Amino acid sequence: MITPYFLENFWGEKNNGFDVLYHNMKHGQISSKELTDFIRERSTIEEAYARSMTKLAKSAGNFSQLGTFAPVWDVFKTSTEKLASCHLELVRKLQELIKEVQKYVEEQAKAHKKTKEEVASTLEAVQNIQTTSQALQKSKEIYNARTVEQERLRKEGATQRDVDKAGVKAKKATETYKSYVEKYATAKSEFEQKMAETAQKFQDIEENHILHMKEIIQSYSQSVDETHIQIGEVHTEFVRNIENTSVESLIQKLAESKGTGKERPGPIEFEECNAAIATEGAKPRKRKPFGIPGRRKDKDTDSTESTEVETANTANGAPPGYYGAIDIQNANVPQVDAEGFCIRPEANENDAKENSFYSSSDSEDEDEPRKFHVEIKPVQPNNGTHQNRATIEELKASIENIILSPSTSGQMRRNQSSDELAKPRVPTAYELANNDLLSLDPFSPTLAGSSSLSVSSSTVPVPNRPTTPLTAGALQPPPRPSSRPKLSTGKLTGINEIVRPFSPPKTSNASPPPAAPLARAESSSSLSSTASLSAANTPTVGTSRGPSPVTLASQDALPIAVAFTESVNAYFKGADPTKCIVKITGDMTLSFPMGIIKVFTTNPSPAVLTFKLKNTSRLEQILPNQQLLFSDPSQSDSNSKDFWFNMQALTSFLRKASEQTPSASYYNVDILKYQVQSDGIHSTPLNLAVYWKCTPSTSDLRVDYRYNPESMASPGALTNVQILVPVDGGVTNMQSLPSSLWNGEQNKCLWKLSDISEKSENEGAGSLRAKFELSNGPSSPSTLAVQFMSEGGTLSGADMELLGTGYRLSLNKKRFATGRYMADS
């Protein structure tokens, strides 16, 4: 039991102890918020350090793989990656701690508000005794003055009348003074009782506050201490690995991997020349041209081919002349060039292309542009906002019915070659010509089918996508690699493509450009659904380091790239957070370089590609591609899930893709899809609240928004933020703050905002206001649509880690974007 210090030390002459204790309690909230800021800043520093360590690890992995020292870089890379993971784990713990502190701050504010109500009577007692004390002091002074005045008149021999008059005043002052003494006694008793209770209450509050703050600091210290222990273990492991990497083992590894053979050159003895045989066997011959694989070559027409053939025929046991004479004049003898190569007739060149194994890759026709016939069906006319505006029930259904559904086969998408990256980029079907939303109607129920694009090939047929040759039922899981733990399985399904409210109808007859390789650029082909495609207006280009995809060797660590793309769908109703509906889905894609196919096909037993899907505790459902992946359902780790590839199916899959599109540098494969757990409005990166005030002459709109970093695993800026609002009623004039765009033809208002993040003004919170003057009001409150995207992070925090050896992760791209993101009043 702590000594009641507050009870003993907060009285005083002026009775100000209550005021001091009350403000001390309020200072506790400030301390809690400042502790939150401190931990958040530490988390930011740790995250920046972890990213720097990850970048350093990638650099170590891209250093020269040649020479005896090359294997040591793997030790550096592994150790640095583990150090980065340690700091990222600390970041995760600190973020969880920040949530606890913020929760405590909210509870503390509620407790203080309740305490303020409870101590209200004490405040009245304090004010009462202070007022009574002042009145008592004043009445005492008047009483003393009146008494002294009466005595002075009596001593000076004043008239009896004056003495009596002074006596009346002195008597009245005496009565007033006595009454205030009694009032003070009563006020003092009440004050002491109330103040004693309140002082103890304030001390109890401070004791609990300090105790809670110490618990937070203890959790903080424990997290940092655990990280230091992990870092020490990583360093110890690094030292041990360096010690175990002996000079002999490095020399031996180079000799085994780069050795040219153990057979030494044999002895050659001198042989005497037999002049008779040498003279008889000598025949004039022309120089034999150097052979080039894949190119036909023939000897010159003036060679000694007939002599050699005749000799061969005789050697076969046929009599001279048995095979008959060759008519040189009428024979189809091909023409040859100066080096002895056959010149093909032009008439047979096309036939050769059709039948040649190299026709798909060596043909000159691939440089010619392909022609397509494009037919665009007209969009149904918009007869008014009220006709195509979805109802609240339809909007809710559009969010709630976003589900993961089974897919029929693994999807393979072809990426463009490095040469194609240099070509001008044509806007794809899902992009806007002006990069805005004014040309769209996100509320139309027929958005997905309002514009139908019919493409048919008129000259060169477009190759179909390769399908996985094996069905899910025909796959038999191979034995797990011995170096890996048991893995878990999942069911193959897909995500229904989410129609983006911001995806415009296709109005161009130009075919979409080929997609850039995932390992070099994020593009449309590296994202699996329309929802995830929405954020690809500005692809982020990254460089794939390491061996060229064309020259990969079997002993190299094969580079693989991965992309995580998530789509957040939300519906907000007024300012009520409990009515917010949220669905978040994700997609994981792997990219394989073209050169990896040769390594797979030439190696009968390629290294099994295995990986760990990390941070799965926030995922409600994981749906792997069963045609390519295996897992073990007995795995017990709730925050990760291991998978390994059916290498035979993967090799067949990639080989078919390369046969259909031999010019591609990279091939993207949809690996798995997942759904993220959502916690209502807390899971939305941008919280919204809409308010309408509609009159016959005007309509006032206010949209409140707030950046929510807690919804993201690693908070990042929201970019390309646009808010679209349709307004009916015949708008004649519009005033908005900040400035917005008005499209009179479509009756829509569009705001384009700068990037929103914690570093924005008011930590990413703000309001949009607009006043519309109407000629045919009142207007109907409409549903607004929002789009934004964020690069470099996801909402779920899902991540991938390669297991085993033989492969390295050259690029890890993460992003999320809006799907159906709407708000109603």
Secondary structure, 3 states (H helix, E strand, C coil): CCCCHHHHHCCCCCCCHHHHHHHHHHHHHHHHHHHHHHHHHHHHHHHHHHHHHHHHHHHHHCCCCCCCCHHHHHHHHHHHHHHHHHHHHHHHHHHHHHHHHHHHHHHHHHHHHHHHHHCHHHHHHHHHHHHHHHHHHHHHHHHHHHHHHHHHHHHHCCCHHHHHHHHHHHHHHHHHHHHHHHHHHHHHHHHHHHHHHHHHHHHHHHHHHHHHHHHHHHHHHHHHHHHHHHHHHHHHHHHHHHHHCCHHHHHHHHHHHHCCCCCCCCCCCCCCCCHHHHHHHCCCCCCCCCCCCCCCCCCCCCCCHHHHHHHHHHHCCCCCCCCCCCCCCCCCCCEECCCCCEECCHHHHHHHHHHCCCHHHHCHHHHCCCCEEEEECCCCCCCCHHHHCCCHHHHHHHHHCCCEECCCCCCEEEECCHHHHCCCCCCCCCCCCCCCCCCCCCCCCCCCCCCCEEEEECCCCCCCCCCCCCCHHHCCCCCCCCCCCCCCCCCCCEECCCCCCCCCCCCCCCCCCCECCCCCECCHHHCCCHHHHCCCCCCCECCCCCCCCCCCCCCCCEEEEEEEEEEEEEEEECCCHHHCEEEEEEEEEEEEECHHHHHHHHCCCCCCCEEEEECHHHEEEEEECCCCEECCCCCCCCCEEEEEECHHHHHHHHHHHHHHCCCCCEEEEEEEEEEECCCHHHHCCEEEEEEEEECCCEEEEEEEEEECHHHCCCCCCEEEEEEEEECCCCEEEEEEECCCEEECCCCEEEEEECCECCCCHHHHEEEEEEEEEECCCCCCCCCEEEEEEEECCCCCCCEEEEECCCEEEEEEEEEEEEEEEEEEC
